[in-house]
Amino acid sequence: MSYKLVSIKDVPKSKLKNFDCGTEVLNEFLFRYSLKNDTLGIGRTFVAFDENNEVTGYFTLASAQVVYEDIPDEYRVKLPKYPIPSLRIARLAVSKDLQGKGIGKWLLTQAFIKIVHVAEITGLYFIIVDAKETSKSFYEHYGFIKFNDKDFSYFLTVDTVRKAMEG
Ligand SMILES: CC(C)(COP(=O)(O)OP(=O)(O)OC[C@H]1O[C@@H](n2cnc3c(N)ncnc32)[C@H](O)[C@@H]1OP(=O)(O)O)[C@@H](O)C(=O)NCCC(=O)NCCS
């Protein structure tokens, strides 16, 4: 199965209303707020379609900063003590019926590709995610590391992802 990634700006609202990833806040965000936030420039949402033109999942990217205190000691080395420019995978979700088939991995890869591009034109150090109870182990599976004293906040460095993508 191959997937196509489309900006939320180009997705008819009727395509979004039946999306169900099993987590209501993520369904509601996609249907009610994703286009508004994209239009405002607060968060960019990208929707994945399958060959039958059905929505299989989505993710939202937004800029962020990480404060020094949240960074584990071994990742502080060389970093200045002011907030570090970062990019947040603010949401990532896969249709409930299609989970476990590699779509989450595909979406994460697409997000990484975009993030590495952004990092070519601006300072960007961390990729961060605020996981849900249902997705903590998914991010841990991909090597995301916990911030200090945070149960659901994880990070990878852009450098780690870039090197992994370069193989
Ligand atoms: C978490 C979620 C995005 C994963 O997507 P998915 O399409 O089911 O995941 P995939 O099939 O692509 O799995 C990719 C890999 O992650 C692993 N994985 C998937 N879900 C996992 C989980 N919950 N815990 C541990 N590993 C997981 C798979 O085993 C697979 O490993 P492999 O490539 O080594 O075989 C999806 O289940 C989801 O949308 N959940 C509900 C919404 C949610 O919680 N979103 C996150 C909030 S930001």
PDBQT file of the ligand as one rigid body, heavy atoms in Angstrom, charges set to zero:
ROOT
HETATM    1  C1  LIG A 201       0.922   5.346  18.221  1.00  0.00    +0.000 C 
HETATM    2  C2  LIG A 201       0.532   5.230  16.742  1.00  0.00    +0.000 C 
HETATM    3  C3  LIG A 201       0.758   6.558  16.039  1.00  0.00    +0.000 C 
HETATM    4  C4  LIG A 201       1.420   4.144  16.079  1.00  0.00    +0.000 C 
HETATM    5  O1  LIG A 201       1.052   4.020  14.714  1.00  0.00    +0.000 OA
HETATM    6  P1  LIG A 201       0.939   2.576  14.007  1.00  0.00    +0.000 P 
HETATM    7  O2  LIG A 201       0.609   2.777  12.574  1.00  0.00    +0.000 OA
HETATM    8  O3  LIG A 201       0.008   1.727  14.799  1.00  0.00    +0.000 OA
HETATM    9  O4  LIG A 201       2.438   2.050  14.184  1.00  0.00    +0.000 OA
HETATM   10  P2  LIG A 201       3.262   1.201  13.103  1.00  0.00    +0.000 P 
HETATM   11  O5  LIG A 201       2.437   0.062  12.603  1.00  0.00    +0.000 OA
HETATM   12  O6  LIG A 201       3.817   2.121  12.080  1.00  0.00    +0.000 OA
HETATM   13  O7  LIG A 201       4.442   0.658  13.982  1.00  0.00    +0.000 OA
HETATM   14  C5  LIG A 201       5.766   1.011  13.729  1.00  0.00    +0.000 C 
HETATM   15  C6  LIG A 201       6.652   0.328  14.739  1.00  0.00    +0.000 C 
HETATM   16  O8  LIG A 201       6.337   0.809  16.037  1.00  0.00    +0.000 OA
HETATM   17  C7  LIG A 201       5.941  -0.266  16.866  1.00  0.00    +0.000 C 
HETATM   18  N1  LIG A 201       4.799   0.209  17.636  1.00  0.00    +0.000 N 
HETATM   19  C8  LIG A 201       3.647   0.694  17.183  1.00  0.00    +0.000 A 
HETATM   20  N2  LIG A 201       2.843   1.066  18.192  1.00  0.00    +0.000 NA
HETATM   21  C9  LIG A 201       3.539   0.800  19.289  1.00  0.00    +0.000 A 
HETATM   22  C10 LIG A 201       3.259   0.936  20.640  1.00  0.00    +0.000 A 
HETATM   23  N3  LIG A 201       2.121   1.479  21.097  1.00  0.00    +0.000 N 
HETATM   24  N4  LIG A 201       4.219   0.524  21.490  1.00  0.00    +0.000 NA
HETATM   25  C11 LIG A 201       5.384  -0.002  21.054  1.00  0.00    +0.000 A 
HETATM   26  N5  LIG A 201       5.698  -0.145  19.778  1.00  0.00    +0.000 NA
HETATM   27  C12 LIG A 201       4.781   0.244  18.919  1.00  0.00    +0.000 A 
HETATM   28  C13 LIG A 201       5.563  -1.400  15.945  1.00  0.00    +0.000 C 
HETATM   29  O9  LIG A 201       5.785  -2.648  16.537  1.00  0.00    +0.000 OA
HETATM   30  C14 LIG A 201       6.465  -1.173  14.764  1.00  0.00    +0.000 C 
HETATM   31  O10 LIG A 201       7.744  -1.733  15.017  1.00  0.00    +0.000 OA
HETATM   32  P3  LIG A 201       8.621  -2.383  13.836  1.00  0.00    +0.000 P 
HETATM   33  O11 LIG A 201       8.735  -1.344  12.750  1.00  0.00    +0.000 OA
HETATM   34  O12 LIG A 201       9.949  -2.674  14.493  1.00  0.00    +0.000 OA
HETATM   35  O13 LIG A 201       7.895  -3.585  13.394  1.00  0.00    +0.000 OA
HETATM   36  C15 LIG A 201      -0.943   4.780  16.572  1.00  0.00    +0.000 C 
HETATM   37  O14 LIG A 201      -1.121   3.546  17.215  1.00  0.00    +0.000 OA
HETATM   38  C16 LIG A 201      -1.961   5.788  17.068  1.00  0.00    +0.000 C 
HETATM   39  O15 LIG A 201      -2.379   6.654  16.305  1.00  0.00    +0.000 OA
HETATM   40  N6  LIG A 201      -2.412   5.675  18.343  1.00  0.00    +0.000 N 
HETATM   41  C17 LIG A 201      -3.466   6.522  18.880  1.00  0.00    +0.000 C 
HETATM   42  C18 LIG A 201      -3.167   7.977  18.840  1.00  0.00    +0.000 C 
HETATM   43  C19 LIG A 201      -1.951   8.367  19.641  1.00  0.00    +0.000 C 
HETATM   44  O16 LIG A 201      -1.782   7.949  20.765  1.00  0.00    +0.000 OA
HETATM   45  N7  LIG A 201      -1.114   9.211  18.999  1.00  0.00    +0.000 N 
HETATM   46  C20 LIG A 201       0.081   9.738  19.567  1.00  0.00    +0.000 C 
HETATM   47  C21 LIG A 201      -0.176  11.026  20.274  1.00  0.00    +0.000 C 
HETATM   48  S1  LIG A 201       1.009  12.255  19.833  1.00  0.00    +0.000 SA
ENDROOT
TORSDOF 0
